[in-house]
Amino acid sequence: MSVNTTDQARPANPADNDGIIENVRHWLARAVIGLNLCPFAKSVYVKDQVRYVISDATRDEDVLDDLERELRLLETSDPEQIDTILLIMPHALGDFLAYNDFLYFADRLLRSLKLEGTLQIASFHPHYQFEGTEPDDIENFTNRAPYPILHLLREDSIARAAEAFPEAEDIYERNMETMRRLGHAGWLEWMAGKSDL
């Protein structure tokens, strides 16, 4: 099975799905890797160990069903084949506050599957907003993605990556500085591929 296969829980338009995957791959390559927002991401990206899954769910409970399926898959998959999963939700949880509330249920599901300490869930959203910031603050863009996304990661992989990058605890502050240096105009140019750092 190819790792970079798009799976759907329900029937969907393949052409639309191709565009969604393309947008997510562009964001991953340009923002997450290109700006080095996550120094751990490049390795799994170039090795094709990222699984991209589009959920056609529109209701929270259906998103949870898709999430459970992907958590179980990641738990049992060979890390050399699938090290991490991006569960993309283009039709659900578009409101950031609703998405933020949903993360409680996602974490509860992780615990109920007894996967806490084995897997973890990171969050990305088009309207991501850190506590204590204004909606348009550039710092929020470190976690902004084209669609609501749940990023499923292996704790073992995170631990190995942290050993390889001793400065891992400084990533958050460094990312904030990167975004402040870019500013909104610089971010748009960078994502459009019109500038280099």
Disulfide bonds with the S-S distance in Angstrom:
none
